[in-house]
Amino acid sequence: MVKDRKLFLLIALIVILDQIAKYFARQIAHPIDFGFFEFSLVKNTGSLFGMMQNLNGIFIWLSLIAIGLLLFYYPEFKNFKTKLAISIILSGILGNLIDRIFLGYVTDFINFRFWPVFNIADSCLTVGIILILFSELFQGQGRVRYTRKK
């Protein structure tokens, strides 16, 4: 149970870091070039890679459903690595959901020029999904163990 509290604290810290970074990104008047990448503000009303623009309301509902499902099934996961991955995914969903609700778009700002512009929350979604795939496909240790009460 203590590990679960630490994971929920991790979620809060990641969401706060994401929101602080996005706040500063919105203050940038012009792109800041760091050579290999730049910080440049993109207001994304779509989803993955900027697809499906102007569907913010739908993405708000999908995010709320995903959060609800992840929280509902969270206690069923027995493996710490899987719980960590789900916590990281929840951080990403929450970080982008906050933007969608309060701004009407997701603030993207990390630009590697060869890849669509993204943010910390997007990175969390990607890392969390990779961790789950690694845990499930290669180690088989993250499986949900359902127990039915008779």
N, C-alpha and C positions, 0 to 999 in steps of 0.2 A: 504493500500500500504506500510506503514511503517513496518507492521508485515512481509510482504513479503521480504523486504530488510533485516530485521533481520534474517529471515530464510535462505536467501542466504549467509549471513555472517556466520551463523551457519554451513552451508555446507562447506564453506571455512575453518573454524576453525577445523572442524572434519577431513577434508582431510589433512590438515597440521599436525595435531596431529598423524593421522594414518601414514603419510609418515615419520615423525620423529621417531616414534616407530619402524617402519620397518627398517629404516636406522640403528638404534642401534641394532636391532635384527640381521642384516646382519654382524655386527661387532663381534658378539659372536662366539668365537672359539669352546667352549664346552657348553653343556646345563647348565643352572643355576637353581639349585633345590631350590624351596621355600617350600618344604614339600608337600602341597596339589597340587601344580602345578609347572611347570617349564617353563622356556623360552628355547626353542630349535628351531633352524632354520630349516624350511622345505620349499623347493622351489616347489611350486605347479603349474604345467602347466595344471591342470584340473579344475574341478568345485567343487560343493558341495561335501564335504567329500572326496576330492581327486579323484572323479570319472572322467572318460573320459579324461585321461591324454593326453598330446601332441596335444591338439586342441586349442592352444592359439589363433590362427588367427580367428577361429570361435567365440571364446568367446569375442574377441575384437569387432567384428562386432555386436554380440548380445548385448554387453554392449552399443555400440553407438546407436543401434536401441532403446534399453530400455530408454536411456537418452533422446533421441529425443521424444519418445512417452510421457514420464513423463513430460517433459518441455512443450510439445504441449498441453496436457490436464491439466496442473497445474492451469491455470486461471479458469478452469471450476469448480474446487473444492471450495466450499464456507465455509466449516468447517475448523477452524484453526487446530484442532487435525489431520485431514486428511492431510492438507498441511504440518504440522510438520512431520508426518510419511513419506510422500513422500520426504521431504527434507533429512531426515535421510537415507532413501533408496538411494537417489541420492548420498549422501556422501559415502556410501559403494560401490556403483558401480564405482564412480570416483576414489576412493582410490585404488581399485583393478585394474581398467583400466590403471591407471598410471604405476603400476608395469608391467602389461602385455605388454604395449607399449615399455617402456624403459628398462625392464629387461628380458622380454620373459617368465616370470613366476610371480606368486603372492607370496609374502613373508608372510608365516605363521609362528607364533612363540609362541603362547599361547597354552600350552599343559597341559591338566588336566589328561592325561594318560588314562582315560576311554572314551574320546571323541576325534574325529579327531582334529588335530592342526588347529588353526584358528588365526585371527588377528582382529584388531579394525574395519576394514571395514566390515568383515564378521558379526561381532556383530551388526553393524549398520543395515545391511540388515535384520537380524533376528528381531531386536527390531522394525524396521520400519514396517515390515510385521505383526508382532504381534499387533502393534498399529492400523494398518488399519483393521485387522480382528476384534479387539475389538470394534473399532468405528463402523464398518459396521454391524457386527453380533449382538452385544449386545446393542448398543445404536441407530443404524440406523441413525446417524447424519452426516455421512461423505459422503452421496450420492452426486453424481454429479448432478447438476441442469442445464440441457441444456436449453438454450433459443434460439429460432430461430427468426431471423429477417425476417419480411415479406416485 
